Amino acid sequence: MDPLAAVDLAAEAADVAMAGASLVLALLGLWLVVAVLLSAIRTVVVPRGERPVLTSIVFLTVRRVMDPWLRRCTPARRERLLRRYAPLSLVALAGSWGLLVIVGFTPVHWAMGELNWIDAIQVSGSSLTTLGFISAEPTPARLVEVVEAFIGLGLVGLLISFLPAIYAAYSQREQLVAQMASRAGEPPSVGTFLARMQRIRGLIKLDDTWEAWEGWFAAIEETHTSYPALVYFRSGDDRSWLTAAGCLLDSGSVYLAAVDVPRSSAAALCLRSGFLCLREVADQFLIPYDPDPAPDDPISITRAEFDACWDELAEAGLPMVADRDQAWRDFAGWRVNYDTVLLSLCALVEPPPAPWSSDRVHPVPRHPIRQARALRRAARST
């Protein structure tokens, strides 16, 4: 074979291989862009039941980075850092969306615009941010820049709608949390809540409280499953939406089981709304629990703790039922419905210590990649 012909064939083969590599890289880049867009839409737009893997990885990674500082600092400093965790994670999530879109479009610009990799990255960044300080020459490449600019504007629009929704739901949640702090103390306790309500209003007027919290639980179930990031937003010093919810549920359980007053259907409905709410939130984080526990299954509250609460209420003048043993069994029958999910969510969120909830848990380990795989398996199974 003519040596020149062989060289030409080799050059053509190299060109074909380069074109094939360019196509593969461009398709991989487009796949990454589509994956990011779907994750953003599932995070912001799709209501309830979605578990975007990218969002979970970002939140878990930010927390993994913070953990060394959290282990070494004082409790007050730790609480201040944890308050910043959710806002920092949201900022990191927005940044990751933009960065990954730039990375995804880079091989597309490289394949279409006859650019080197540095120029392709600059074109991608310029297009996403609509700065326009650099552009490719061929017309198809210009069209890709326009598409990327539209995606950048779309991501900004999603963020503009996302953040106000997050903070509106947070503000709505905190109203009753602040009310619980004034009624049950900081941290909240069952004895303080029921004794104070007895002194101020009388127990027979608690139905409006149970009804208000039933509506609160319904709102939490909707917002905290649509926007799971809200779970990590903290309430303030010695306050937490989780410990307030736990105190309210325990107060309702003690009220129905141990206080000698006419049975309240509003309290029973509030308790049911509460444990169903916590279960729905736990489902978002793949927290296991028994959906149909037996009334005599073990709970984390000991009989001694229940008796101490009983004595505190009796000393405050509350009318208590005659059979303390049956009251304990009735209380345990209510508590078993939310005991596991309450403690598991407390281990996840790490709220300030409060009786009967966050005072008996340890933080859960966070492994971004491992937990992302679990989310993918859960998504496939559903």
N, C-alpha and C positions, 0 to 999 in steps of 0.2 A: 504494500500500500504506500502511496505517495506520502512522505512525511508531512507535507503541508496539509494533506487531506486528513491525516490522523490528528493533527493539531486542531484542525477545524472541528472534527467530530468531538474531540475532547472538550473544546470550548463550548460547543452546543450542549453536550451533556452537562457541563458545569452550569450553563445558563438554565437548563431545564431543572436541575437539582435546586438551584437558587430560587427559581420561580416557585417550585414546589414548597420549599422551606418558607418562603415569604407568604404563600397562601395559608400554610398550616399555622404560622405565627399570627397572621391576621385573623384567622378563624378563632384561635385561642383567645386573642385579645377581645374579639367581639363577644365570645362566650363570657368572659370576665365582666364586660360592661353590662351584658344582659343580667348576669347573676347579681351584680350590685344594684341594678335598677329594681329587680324583683325583690331583693332584700329591703330596699328603701320603701317600696310600696307596701310590702307586708308589715313593715315596722310602723308606718305612718297612716296608711289608708285602710288596710283590711282590718275590720273589727273582730277581735276575740279569736282565740284558738290558734293563732299563728306563733311559730317559734323560729324567727329568722336566725340562721346559724351565725351569720356575720355579726349581727347585733350582740348575740351571746358571747362570741369570741372577744369582741371589743370590751364589753363590760368585765368579763372574767380576766382579760389581760391587764386592764387598768388596775383591777383589784390585786392581781398577783404582783404588780409593780409596787403597789402601796404597802403590801403586807410587811416587808422588812421594817419600814418606819412605824407601822402600827404596833408591831411586837415590842418595839423599844421605847415607845413614848408613854407618858403618864396617861391615866384615864381621861383627864380633861382634854389633853392634847389629842388623844385618840378620837374622842367624840368630835372635835373640830375637824379632824381629817376625814372622818366618815361622813360628815355633812357635805364635804366637797366631792365625795366619791361619785355620786350620781350626776351632778352637773358636769364634772370633768369627763365622765364617760360619754355623756351626750355630745360634748364638744369633740371628743376623740372619734365618736361614731360619724359625725358630720365630716370631719377631716378624712376619715378612712374612705368614705364614699367618694369624695373628690379625688383622693390620691389613687384609688384603684381604677377609677374611670380614666384618669390620665395614663396610668400604666396600661390599661386595656386598649386605649386608642393608639398608643405609641407604635406597636408593630403594624397597625393599619396604615398610619402615616408613613412609616418606613417602607412598607410594601408598595404604596401607591405614589408617593411623592418623590421617589428616588433620592431619599435623604439618608444621611448617616444617623446613627442612633441618638447622638446628642441633639442634632437638629430635630429629629422626630419627637423627642421628649419636649423640647421647647415649643414646637408647633402644637402638640397635644395640650400642654399647659396653657398656652396662649389662647387656644380655641375654647377650652372649658371655662376659663375665667373671662372670656370675651374681651381680653385686653388687645389682641390683634397686633402685638409687637413683632410677630414673625408669621410667615405664611408660606405654604407650598405653592408651586407653580401650576402643575397640571390641573385642569378643571375638575376631574373627579375627586382629586385631593381636596380642593376647595369645598366641594359638597360635603365631604366627610367633616371638615372643620365646622361647617354650618350645623350639621347634625350634632356634633359634640357640644357646640355652643348652646343649642336648644336643650340638650340634656343638662348642662350646667345650670341654665336658668330654671329648668324643672326641679332640680335638686334644691335650689334656693327657695323655690316656691313651696316645696314640701316642708322645708325647715321653718319657713314663715308660718305655715299652718300648724306645724307639729308643736313648737315650743309654747305658743299660747294655750293650746289644748292641754298640754302637760301641766302648766302652772294654774290653769283654771280648775282642773280636777284636784290638784294639790290643795288649793285654797279651800275648795268645797270640803275636802276631807278633814282639814285641820279645824274646822269650826267646832265639831263635836269633840274632837280630841282636846281642844282647849277647855271645853265645858267639862269634860271628864276630869281634867286636872284640878279644876276648882271644886269639884264634888267628891273626888276620890283621893286627892292628894297627889304628890309627886315623889316617888312613883305611886301609881294608883294601887289601891288594895280594896278587897271586897268588904272587909270590916269597916273601913273608913267610909266607903260609899254608902252602904246600907244604913249605918248609924247616923251619918250626916243627913241623909234623905229623910230618915225617921224624925230627926229633930226639927228639920226645916219645913217639910211639907206633909209628912205622914206617908206611910207605905201604901195606903189605898189610892194615893194620887200618882203612883208611878207608871200608870198605863201610858201616859203621853210620852214618858221617857223611853219605854220599850218600843213604842210606835216610831219615835224619831230614830232610834238606832236600827230598827228594822229597815227603814228607808235608807239609812246610811250604809248598811251592809249591802243592800241591793245596788247602791251607787258604786261602792268599792268593788263589788264583783264585776260590774261593767267596765269601769275605768282601769282597774289594775290587771284585767285580762287583756284589754285592748292595748294598754300601754304598760307592760310589765316593769319598765324603768321606774314607775311610780313607787314600786315596792321598796326601792332603795332610798327614796327621798325621806329625810329624817325630819322630825317635828321640832326638836329643840332640846334643851337641857332637861334630862329626866323625863322626857315625853317621847312617846312613840305611838303611831297608829296601831301597831300590833299589840303592845301592852295595854293600851286603852281598850281595844277590842277584847283581849283576854279577860281584863277585869270586868267588863260589862257582861261577858258571857258567864263568867264565874259568879258574878252577882246575881244574874238571873237564875243560874242553877241552884245557888244557895237559897234564894228567895222562894223558888218553887218547891224545894226539897225540905227546908228546915224552918221557914218562917210561918207561923200560924196565922195566915190571912186567907181570905177567899182565893181560890185558884184563879190565876190570871191567864186568859187565853192570849193576851197581848205579849206577855213575857214568854210563853211557849213559842209563839210565832217568831218572836225576835231571836230566840235561841236557834230555832231551825234555820232562819235566814242567815244567822251568823255562821253556823258551822258549814252550811252549804257554800257560803261566800269563801271561807277559808279553804275549803276543798277545791273550789274552782281556781283560786290563785295558786294553790299547791300544784295543781295539774299543769300550770304553765311552766313550772320549774321541775317537772317530772319527779315530784316528791311522792314516795309510796305511802299508802295508808289503807286501812281496812274500810271499805265503803259501807259495810254492814256489821259493825262490831256488836258483840254481846254485852248486855248491861253489866255483867260481872267481870268483863275483861279488865286487866290491871291498868291503872292510870298513874300519872307521875305525882299526884297529890297523895300524901300519906294521911292515915287516919288521925295522927297526932296534929297535923296541920289543920285538918278540918275541925277537930275538937277545939283547938286554940281559937279559930275563927268563931265557932259557936259560943265559946265563953265570952269573947269580946262583944258579940252581938247581944248576948243575954245581959251582960253588964251595962250595955248602953240602953237597955230597956225594951228591946224588941221582943215581941211575943214569939216564943219558939215552940215547935211541936213537941209532943210528949215523948215520942219514941226517937231517941237520938240515933240508934242503930239503923232504923229504917230510913231516917233522913240521910245518913251516910250512904246507904245503898242507892237511894234516889239521886243524890248528888252525883255519885260515881256513874250512874246510868246516863245522866246528862253529859257529864264531862268527857266520857269515853268517845263521844261523837266528834270532839274537836281537839282532844288532848294531843294526838300525834301530829296533826297538821299545824297546830299552834306552836308547839315546841320546834318543829322542823323549820317553820318560817322564821322563828326567832333565831335559830342557829344560822340561818342564811343571812338575815338582815343585821343581826347583832345589836338589838336595841339596848338602851340603858337597863340595868338590872331592875326587875320588878317582881313582886311576889307571884308565885304560881305560874310564871311564864318564862321570862328570859333569865331568871335567877338559877335555872337548873339545866342550862344547855351549854354546849361548847361550839365554837365556830366550825363550820364545815370546810374541808379542804377544797381548794379551787384549782382545777386542772383544765385550762381552756380547750386544748385539743381533745382530751378524753370526753369532756362534757359536750363538745360540739358533735362528736361522733354519736353520742347518745341521743342528741337532738335529731340528727339525721335518721337514726333508726326509728325514733318515735314518729317522725314525719312519714317515713315509708309505711309504717304499720297502720297509720290512720288514712 
